[in-house]
């Protein structure tokens, strides 16, 4: 599907999505939010997709909300503001719950909702000069819709400092708090992303989806339920066609049939 503010391409099971509003530093507006939600629905329903690489066109990954779009919200009723916020929340949730790994390729800056997008990526590679910030309080608002995903990623202590000050911080600090996973020089950004893809594509696609689901399930589950749940999940994986193929491939010293690289 063709989008106004996104560019997507696919090859060998890898979906590459580029935020494409470089003239406004890839800032969100209502159209981009609707397009990202629609795109996520399409990827979630397509079994041929094994990984997503999310990046931004131009010098900035994503600067958060478009100021012109935010200015219109001044005239919204409370009900209109709630509906608008729910659409953004749904967008982040749909990306967060994609059944495939989402790899963030971060450069320039990721601010406000842009930092929220980083939080819903499963693996994040950032160039060393990138800057981040949950800057909403500087505008007299709060990082509400992104907060569930950010808190899952960086925890309460880091969020207290960064949400309440709204300060910008470095890629090195983002690495320290777990918002990103790897920090590299700019000329190593693409190569590092491709190495992450190599690892993902060497793994069983159903196992990867189940492992992603397992993380959320275990995190939210009462301790008394963990043993039965995890035992059943492992038993199911072992008995699956993919699990059987993986074991046979290991014993026969060959690549499994899902390996793309």
N, C-alpha and C positions, 0 to 999 in steps of 0.2 A: 504493500500500500504506500502511496505517496503522501508525505506530510509536509506541512508548511515550515515547521521549525525543527524538524528532525531529519537526519539522513541515516538510512539503514541499508546494510548490505550483508549478504550471507555467503559463506564458502566453507565447505567441508564441515558443516554443523556448527560453525562459529558465527554468531550474530554480532555484527559491529554496529553500534548505535552511537551517532554523533549528535550532540546538542548543537543546533545550527542557527543561532542568532548572534553571530560574532559582533555585529554592530552595537549590541547592548550587552555584551559580555555573557551571552547565553542565559540571560535572566529569564525567570519564569513569567509567563502571563497565563491567562485562562486557556488560551488556545494550546500552548505548549503542555500544560497540565492535562488537558483532555487528550492530546496526542500521545503523551507518555502512558496514560492509562490504557488507551486503546492498543498501543504497541505491546504493553505488558500482557494484556489479555491474549493477543495473538501468539506471542512467544510461549505463554503457559500452555496453550492448547496444541502446540506443534512439537511432536515427539522427535522431529529431526534435529531440533536445536539442542546442542550439548553444552554450550557456553556462550556468555554474552561479554563483550568488551564495551564499556561505556566511557566515552570521552567527550571533549568539547572542542568546537571549531574556534580558530583564532587564538589570541594570547591568553584567554581565561577559560577555565573549566566551566564554572557557573558562579555568577555574582549574586545569586539569590533572587529576590523578587524584583520584577520590573517596576521602576518608580512610577511610570505612567499608569500601570495597572493598579498599584497600591493607592495612587491618588484618587482613583475612581471609588475605592472602598470607603473613602471619607463620607460619601453620600449614601452608602448602603444603610439599610435598616439592620437591626440586630439579627433578624431572621436571614437576611441576605448574606450577612457576614458569616453566620453559622454554616449556611449552605456552601459558601465559597471555601471556607476552611475544611469542610468535610470532603470536598472534591480533591483538595490537596492531600489530605490525610489518606484518602483512598489510593491516590497515585503512589505515594511512598509505600503503602502496604502492599500494593500489587507488585511493585518491583522487589520489595523485601521478600515476598513469598514465592517468587519465581522458583520452579523446581530444578533450575540449573545454576551453576556458579555465575555470579555477576562480578566481573573483574573491572575495577575502576582504574582508569588511566588519568591521573590527576596532574595538571600543570597550571601555572599561573596562580589562580586563586579559587577557593571554594568557600563561599561565605553564605551565612544564613541557610536558606533552603538548599543551596549548593553543597554546604557541609552536611546537610541532611541526606542528600543523594550519596555522598561518600559513606555515610553510616549504613545505608542499605546495601552497599556492595559487600560481597563476601570476601574478596581479596582486593586489596588496594595497593597500587604501586604509584608513588608520588615522586615527582622530580624535586630535587633538594631545595630549589628556590620557591617552591609553592607555599602559599600562605592560606591559613584557614581561620574561621571565626564564626561563632554563634552571636552575630552582631545585633540581633533584634532589639535588645534593650537600649541601644544607642538611638533607636528611632521611637522609643517609648512603647514598644510592643514586646511580645515574648515568643520564644521558639517553641510554641505549643504543639503544632502538628508534627514536628520532627522529633519531639522529646522522647516518645517511646522507643524509637529506633536508635537515637543517640545514647540514651541511658543503657540500652542493651549492649551498646558497643564500648562505651568508655566508663560506665559506672557513675555512681552518684557523686563521689568526691571530685572527680575532674569536672563533672557537669556543674557542680556548685560554683566553682571558680569561674568557669568559662561562660556559663549562662548569665551569671550575675554581673560580671564585668563587661561582657561583650567584646573583650579584647581580641585582637588578631594574634595568631600564634604560628610558629614555624612548622615545617614538615618534620623536623627533628622532634618537636614536642608532640605533634600528632602521632608520631611513631611511639613515643614514650607512653602515651595514654591508650594506645590500641586503636585509634581511629584509622590509621594506615598500617600497613604491614611491611612495606619495603620502601626505602628512600634511596634514590639513585641520581647520578648526574643527568642532565637533560639528554645527552646523547646516548644514554643507556636505557631510556624510558621504554621505547618500543621493543628493544631486545628483551628486556626483563618481562614485559607483558607476554611476549611470545613464549618465554620459558615457563611462565605460569600456565599458559594454554597447553604446552607440551605435557605438563604434569596432569592437567585435568583430562586431556584426551587420551592419556594412557590408563585412566581409571574407568571402571565400569559405569556407564551412564545411569543405570538404575540404582547402583550402589551410591553414587554421588548424590542423586536426588533423595534417597532414603537417609543418607547421612545428614543432609541439610535439614530434613524434617526431624530427625532424631534430636538435633541440637535444640530446636524450639520445644519439642515435646519434653525432653528431660529437664530443661531449664524451668519449665512451668509446673512440673509434676510433683506431687507430694512424694516424699522419700519412701513411704511404705509401698508405693506403686512402682518404684523404679525397677526393682529386680524382675518381676514378672514382665513388665513392658519391654525392657532391654533384652531379656532372654528370648521373648517371642520375636522381637525384631531381628535378632541375630539368626535364630532358627529359620525364619522366613528367607533371609538373604542367603543362607547356606543351601537351602533347598531350591532356590530359584535357578532358572536356566543360566542366568548370568553368573551366579555364584559357582555353579558346576563347571561352566566353561572357564572361569578364572582359575579354579583349582587344577583342572586338566592342563591348561596352558602352562601353569607354573611347573607341574610335574613333568610335562613334555618339553620344557625349556623352549617354548615358542611364545610369540605374542598372542594375546587373546583376540577373538574376532572383532572386538569393538575398537581396537587400537587404531588410531588414525595417523599417528606420528611415530 
